[in-house]
């Protein structure tokens, strides 16, 4: 498998080069030259496969010869060594719970796969790799956990000051070792802009071997297909589900659409957005316009110009009518998010986090107009990561999982950074 840049000004590369580089030299995102189809008997075998076997089947074509199969099998087994359960909430709506990993967020899957791939690729390297990542919440924690203590790798995380939850901030700033946190006086789009500028800085890249751990990196993006396939393996109904995805930078939804293009049966996709709704607006009008990021309760989705939407357009050949047939978009306010958390808790006892609540609300809206269908939504983070919003809506405190108690007692370690590229460049140059 080779990957080309969406800007089409760089040479195609193999999986190793794409994963280590993160972004193409021309600044574009890498995209696979071909979309593999699942083996003919794969879907029928799904209920009988282990998560590791499932992941290996999905990811093997994308990795190609870059990693020997026994090593890739080990990486896949370590990537999905925690549950990915589908949990019924009502008779028509189920939750795909993706918060059972080490940092209680869906990004554990991609971060664990990527960290182990880079660990394999760097095993004989003498020059250290710097993983540079912007986070709106959960990415940074998952990347920090995945790369903690990996030899030859330094992680530098940029996050927006005051726009992540207390648990998220501790997961970014309290681990130490090879993890560095830069607290940017701005929003997520500022963080993402600074990271992209660093990757375009040829002099800096001569000095440091940079790679990205955002979902712009193929090694972070591609493994997210696995939990869509795992969900179908547990789906008890004959007709495929409608799938609602809380969407910020759109890597998660893009992975689901990629699995669909490979043969995964899905009735329809729903892009569930908060007030940062450039994509729902596009789906209504056919015109895409980035917008400044707005702070919301579902902070990990506060992205005004989602990088991975370009991959979605590429996947569908930039054919708006084709994409519109498969994908609907909804904008969900903070008021509706809070009301949904409260109502679902009162009616079912299920506790949503704000991101899951956005997806639940959007899925309900879609199903209201399609009464014969059922759906599942991606519950992407544990409610404990957003205790104030959840407690305010339900009237009940969210118990702190035992594995977080020690982390919350550790001192925060971060460096304040102005949202200017010179400030980041100076830090990385030292």
N, C-alpha and C positions, 0 to 999 in steps of 0.2 A: 504494500500500500504506500502510495506517495500522496503528499499534500501540497496544494498550491495556495498562493496568497490571493485573498479576495481583491487585492489591489492590482494583481496580475503584472507586477513589475519585478518579481523575484523568481528564481528557479525553483521548481518543485523539489521537495526534500522527503526523506523517509521519516518514520515515526520518531526515531531517536532524535534527529535534528530538530523536528518540530517541537518535541517535548522539552528539549534542553533550551532551545532558543525562545520558546514562548510565543514570539511574534515574528513575522517575516521581516527581513531587512527593509522592505519598502513600507513597513508600518501596518501591513494588512494582517488579518487573521488567517490562520491556516484552515483549509477545508479539504476533506478527502477527495481524491480524484474520482473514485467510484463509490457508490453506496452498495455495500454487500447485502445480499438477500440472506435471510435466515435459512438454514438447511431445511429440506422438505419435511422432515419428520420432527423438527425441533419443537414446534408448538404442541404437537400431540404428546411429546415426551415431558413437557414442562412440569407437570405435577410430580414426576418421578426423579427430577434432577435436584441435586443439592444446590444451594446458592453459589457455591464455588464453581460447580460445573456449568451452571447457567451463565455466570460471568465470563468464564473462559470461552464459551461458545460465542457470546456476543462480541467480545473484545479481540479475540484471536485475529480476525481479518484486518483489523485496524493497526495492530502492532506488527504483523508480518514477521519477518525474520529478525527484527531488531532485538527481540528477547527470546531465548530458547523456550520451547513450550513447557518443559518442567519448571523453569524459573517463573514463567508467566502464570502457571497454575498455582504456584506458591503465592505470588503476588495477589492473584484473584481471591484465594482462600483467606488471606489476611485482610483484604479489602472489605469483605462481606461476612466477617465473623461475629455479627450481631444481628438480631431479628429485624425484618422488614415487614411487619404484619399488616394485613388488611383487616380493619376493625369496623363492624357494622355500627352505625350511629342511628339511622332510621331504617325503615323498610326499603328506601330508595337511595340512600346515601351512605357510603362507607368512607373511612379514613385510611389512607396509606400512611402509616406512621413511620417517619424517617428520622426519629429523634432518639433512637436506642443505641447510638454509637457513643464514643468516648466524650464528645463535646455536645451531645444532645441536639444535634442539628443534621439536616440532610447532607450537608457538605462534607461530612466525615467520609462518605463513600468516595467522592472524587479526590479528596485530599490524601486519603490513605493509598489509593491507587497511584497517584502521581508521586508521592514521596517515595514509595517503594520502587517505582520505575527510575526515578532520578538516583536513588541509592544504588541501583544496579548499574546505571550508566556511569556513575562517578566512582565506581569501586577502584579503578586504576588511575584516576586523575590525580595529578599533583596540585593543580590549580583549583582552589575552592570555588563552589558555585554560590551565587547570591540569589535567593528566591525573593523577588520583589513583588509585593502584592498589596492591592487596595481592597479595603473591606468596608461594607456598609453594616456589618454586624457579625454574621456567622462564619463567613469565609475565613477571616483571620484566625479565629479560634480553632477551626478545623485544620488549617494549614499549620498553625503553631503546634498543635498536638501531633499531627502526622509527621512533621519534620523534627520534632524535639529530639536532640541527641544524635541525629543522623550525621555521621562523620563527613567532613568536607563540604557541609552545607550551612550557610548562614541565611536566616530568614529576616527580612525587613518588611514590617507591616505598617501601612499607612491607614489610619482610621480617622473619621471626622469627630472632632472634639464635641462632647456633649450630645452626640447623636447615636450612641450605642447604649445598651442596657448595662446595669452594674455587673451582671454575670458575664455578658459578652466582653466587657472591658477587662475583667479579671482574667478571662481566658486568653486575651491578647497580651496582657502586660505583666502577668505574675509568674510566668514559667521560668524566665531567665535562660541560662545556658546559651544556646545559639539563636535565641529568639530576641529580636529588637522591635520595639513598638514606637512609631512616630505618630504623635497626636496632632493632627493637622487642624489649624484654625480655619475650618471651612466645612464644606459638605462632601458627600461621597464623590460627586462629579469632579471636585477639585482633586481629590486623592487619585482618582482614575486618570485624570489629565496629567498629573505629575508622573505617574508610572509610565504612561504612554510616551511622554517626552523623554524619559530616561532611556527607553528602548530605542528611541530614534537618535540618541546621542552617541555617535560613533567613537568619539574619544573616550567617553566613559566606559563603553563596552569593550574597548581595548584594555582598559585598566581592570575592569571587573567582568567576570563571566556571569551575565545576568540571565535569569529566566523568570517567568511569571507563573504564579499559582492561582491567578484568577481563572474564571471559566473561559477566558480567551485562550488558555493553554489547552491543547487537545487532550493532554493526559488528565486534566481536570474535567473537561467537558464530556468526553466520550463515555467514561464509566457510569455517568448518570443514567444512561439507557437501562442499566441493569435493574434498577428498582421498578421501572415500568414493566419490564418483562416479569419480574418477581410478583408484581401485583396481578398480572394476568394469570399466573400460575395458581393464584389463590381465588380468583374470581369465580363465584359459584353459579353464575347465570349463563344461559346459552347465548344471549345477545351481548356483544362487547360493551364495555362501559363508556360513558362520557367521562373525560378526565379533566379536572380543573386544577390549574397550577398557579399558586401565588408567584407573581412574576416581577422581577426587578431588573436584573441585567440580562435576563432571558436565556441564560445557559441551560437551566433546568428544563424549561419548556422546549427549547431547541433539541435537547437530547431525546425527549419523548417523541418529537416529530421525526427525528432521525430513526428511532426504533420503528415507528409507524412506516416510514419509507422502506425499511428492511423487511416488513411483513407483519408487524405486530397489529392485531386487530384492535382498533379503537373506533368507537362510533363518532366521536367529535372531541375536539380540544377546546378548553376555555382558558383564555389568558385573564387571570384575575389580578387586577392592579389597584393600588391605592390612588391617591390624587396625582401621582406621577404616571400619567396615562397616555404617553406619546403613542404607544402601540394600539390601544383601543381606539384612539382618535384616527389612526391610520386605517384600521379595519372598517371604520365608518365611512371614511372619505376617500381612501386610496392615496392620500397625501401624507407623507411622513414629515414631521417637524419636531426636532428636539426641543426640550424646554428646561428651564432651570429646575433643579431638584427642590422638592418641598418636603419638609420634615413631617412625618406622620407617626402614628402608633406602630405601624408595621415597618420599622425603620430599615430592615434589610432590603426592602423594596424601594427605597427612596432614591431612584435612579432616573434622571431626566432624559438621558441619551443612552439607552442600553446597547452595549457593544455587540451582543450576540444576535441582535435582530437582523444584522446583515447576513449572518449565516442562515437564518430562517428564510430570508428572501432568496438567497442562493439555492437553498434546498428545493424551493418551489419555482425556480427559474424566473424569479421576479414577475411571476404571473399573479397579479392581485386576485383575479376571480377564482383561481385554483386554491389559493391560500384561504380566501374568504369562505370557501365552501367547507373547509375543514376546521377553521379556527374562528371562534368568537371572542370578543374582548369586552370586559366590564370594568367600570370604575366604581370603587367602593370607598365611601367616606369614612372618616374616623368614627362618626356617630353610628353609622351602620355596622362598623366593625365591633364597637363596644356592645351595641344592642344584640348582635348575633352571638357574641360570647355569652351574654346574660341569658338570652332565650334558649340557646342550645343546652346550656347547663341546667336551666330550670326544667326543660322538657325531657331531657335524656340523661342528665348527669355527666355528659361528656364535656371535658374541659378543653377548649380551643385556645391556642395562642393567637395573637393578632394576625399573623400571616395566614394561619389556617382558617381563621374567621373570614378573612377576605375571600379566600378560595371557596369556603362553604357558602357564603352569601351569593357569590357569582354562580356557583353550581345550582343553587336553589332557583335563581332567576332563570337560568337556562332550562332547567327541568320543568319549571312552571309552564313553559311554552311547548314542552315536549313530554307530555304526561306518560307516554309509553316507555320511556327510557329510564335507566338507572345510571348512577354515576359514582365516582370516587374522587375525593380531593386529596391533595398532598398536604399532610400535616408536617411541616418542615422543621419545626423547632419545639422543644419542650416548653410548656407554659411557664416553668420556673425562670426562664430567661427573660420574661416580661412580667414580673410579679405585680408591679403597680397597676398595669392595665388590666390584668386578669383578676386581681383581687377587687379592684373597683367595680368590675362588671359582675362578678359572681357573689361578692360579699364574703368570700372565703379565702384564707391565705393559701398560697401554693407551697406545699412542703418542699424543703430543700433536700434533694437527693444526697445520700451520704458521700458520694464521690466528689461532690462540690464543696463540702464543708471545709476541707483543708485548703482548697484553692481560694476560697473567699477570705481566709485569714491571712493570706500572703500579701506582702507589700506590693503596691503598684510600681512598675518601672516603665516610664515612658519619657520621650523627649518631645517637647513642644516644637512645632514646625509651622512657619508661615506658609500659606498656600502659593508659594512662588517657587519656580523650578530651581532658581539659583540656590535656595536653601536646601532642597533635596540633593542637588548635585554636590554641594559642599560636603554634606554629610557622607554621601557615598564615596566621594573622592578620597576621604581620609583613610 
